[in-house]
Amino acid sequence: MINPAKTFKTERLRLRKAKLADADAIFRQYAQDPEVTKYVSWRAHRNLEETREYVQMCLLAWDVGKAFHWVIEGAEDKQVMGMIIARVNAEKWELGYVLARAYWRQGYMTEALKAVIAWALKQKEIHRVWAVCDVDNLASARVMEKIGMQREGILKCWSVHPNISAEPRDSFCYAITK
Ligand SMILES: CC(C)(COP(=O)(O)OP(=O)(O)OC[C@H]1O[C@@H](n2cnc3c(N)ncnc32)[C@H](O)[C@@H]1OP(=O)(O)O)[C@@H](O)C(=O)NCCC(=O)NCCS
């Protein structure tokens, strides 16, 4: 089982394993925000209790090696800004990521993902890091292009994004390999 880095440091950010005490900031910063959650695969949280349950699930997933959730925080102010998730499937990591609206368009997610991908591809067990995004999620597609992931195609009816529709929607598939 992969033993992932518990923290990553970049120029402006620190990524660290999520903890239960983050639930309050995660809820307040982005999990309830209809703009942030527009293209994600989970329903926007309606209350703090839902965010607590979510963080508990993150901790369990880390313990069993199924998925790793890192909170993104400001290196200086330690404010919770967002999260990066790596879901493990044998030699492949699938990434998910989300950032509070106040921090959009300042290069933060590009900076954070670069660090995670660089680490992942250095591990002998990990050969492919990939992610999908809704075909309308232009910011997410752009981030993946900026960090050197290749668009491999469109996955038709791939993913339900419940905050916009109950029907599965088409996704771009991006990947970077060893
Ligand atoms: C996707 C997301 C993480 C990007 O984070 P970010 O820190 O703003 O990303 P960056 O600043 O590193 O880069 C964003 C790029 O997309 C571009 N962009 C942003 N919004 C855009 C839009 N609506 N249309 C086209 N391009 C857009 C930016 O201009 C930038 O590209 P550039 O550097 O060439 O100008 C953030 O928008 C977010 O959290 N969205 C909601 C959650 C989400 O959709 N997560 C991904 C699920 S697949």
The ligand as a MOL file (V3000), in Angstrom:
LIG
                    3D

  0  0  0     0  0            999 V3000
M  V30 BEGIN CTAB
M  V30 COUNTS 48 50 0 0 0
M  V30 BEGIN ATOM
M  V30 1 C -11.1280 24.4420 -11.2820 0
M  V30 2 C -10.4820 25.2460 -10.1580 0
M  V30 3 C -9.9310 24.3020 -9.1080 0
M  V30 4 C -9.3380 26.0880 -10.7320 0
M  V30 5 O -8.5970 26.6620 -9.6820 0
M  V30 6 P -7.7380 27.9910 -9.8910 0
M  V30 7 O -6.7750 28.1050 -8.7510 0
M  V30 8 O -8.6500 29.1240 -10.1470 0
M  V30 9 O -6.9520 27.6220 -11.2100 0
M  V30 10 P -5.7040 28.4150 -11.8000 0
M  V30 11 O -5.7570 29.8470 -11.4030 0
M  V30 12 O -4.4770 27.6420 -11.4520 0
M  V30 13 O -5.9500 28.2590 -13.3700 0
M  V30 14 C -7.2330 28.4910 -13.9180 0
M  V30 15 C -7.1160 28.6740 -15.4020 0
M  V30 16 O -8.4220 28.5500 -15.9690 0
M  V30 17 C -8.7710 29.7710 -16.5780 0
M  V30 18 N -10.2060 29.9660 -16.3270 0
M  V30 19 C -10.7980 30.2080 -15.1580 0
M  V30 20 N -12.1310 30.3190 -15.3390 0
M  V30 21 C -12.3520 30.1150 -16.6470 0
M  V30 22 C -13.5060 30.1010 -17.4650 0
M  V30 23 N -14.7220 30.2880 -16.9230 0
M  V30 24 N -13.3620 29.8720 -18.7910 0
M  V30 25 C -12.1480 29.6620 -19.3370 0
M  V30 26 N -11.0060 29.6550 -18.5980 0
M  V30 27 C -11.1150 29.8840 -17.2860 0
M  V30 28 C -7.9100 30.8180 -15.9350 0
M  V30 29 O -7.7970 31.9530 -16.7510 0
M  V30 30 C -6.6090 30.0380 -15.7750 0
M  V30 31 O -5.9160 29.8980 -16.9930 0
M  V30 32 P -4.6970 30.9090 -17.3960 0
M  V30 33 O -3.6860 30.8000 -16.3020 0
M  V30 34 O -4.2270 30.3840 -18.7120 0
M  V30 35 O -5.2870 32.2700 -17.4610 0
M  V30 36 C -11.5000 26.2090 -9.4840 0
M  V30 37 O -12.0790 26.9950 -10.4790 0
M  V30 38 C -12.5840 25.4650 -8.7240 0
M  V30 39 O -12.4070 25.0920 -7.5650 0
M  V30 40 N -13.7410 25.2610 -9.3790 0
M  V30 41 C -14.8630 24.5940 -8.7230 0
M  V30 42 C -14.6020 23.1500 -8.3800 0
M  V30 43 C -14.2900 22.3260 -9.5860 0
M  V30 44 O -14.9170 22.4960 -10.6230 0
M  V30 45 N -13.3270 21.4220 -9.4380 0
M  V30 46 C -12.9100 20.5580 -10.5240 0
M  V30 47 C -13.8580 19.4470 -10.7090 0
M  V30 48 S -13.3300 18.4890 -12.1200 0
M  V30 END ATOM
M  V30 BEGIN BOND
M  V30 1 1 1 2
M  V30 2 1 2 3
M  V30 3 1 2 4
M  V30 4 1 2 36
M  V30 5 1 4 5
M  V30 6 1 5 6
M  V30 7 2 6 7
M  V30 8 1 6 8
M  V30 9 1 6 9
M  V30 10 1 9 10
M  V30 11 2 10 11
M  V30 12 1 10 12
M  V30 13 1 10 13
M  V30 14 1 13 14
M  V30 15 1 14 15
M  V30 16 1 15 16
M  V30 17 1 15 30
M  V30 18 1 16 17
M  V30 19 1 17 18
M  V30 20 1 17 28
M  V30 21 1 18 19
M  V30 22 1 18 27
M  V30 23 2 19 20
M  V30 24 1 20 21
M  V30 25 1 21 22
M  V30 26 2 21 27
M  V30 27 1 22 23
M  V30 28 2 22 24
M  V30 29 1 24 25
M  V30 30 2 25 26
M  V30 31 1 26 27
M  V30 32 1 28 29
M  V30 33 1 28 30
M  V30 34 1 30 31
M  V30 35 1 31 32
M  V30 36 2 32 33
M  V30 37 1 32 34
M  V30 38 1 32 35
M  V30 39 1 36 37
M  V30 40 1 36 38
M  V30 41 2 38 39
M  V30 42 1 38 40
M  V30 43 1 40 41
M  V30 44 1 41 42
M  V30 45 1 42 43
M  V30 46 2 43 44
M  V30 47 1 43 45
M  V30 48 1 45 46
M  V30 49 1 46 47
M  V30 50 1 47 48
M  V30 END BOND
M  V30 END CTAB
M  END
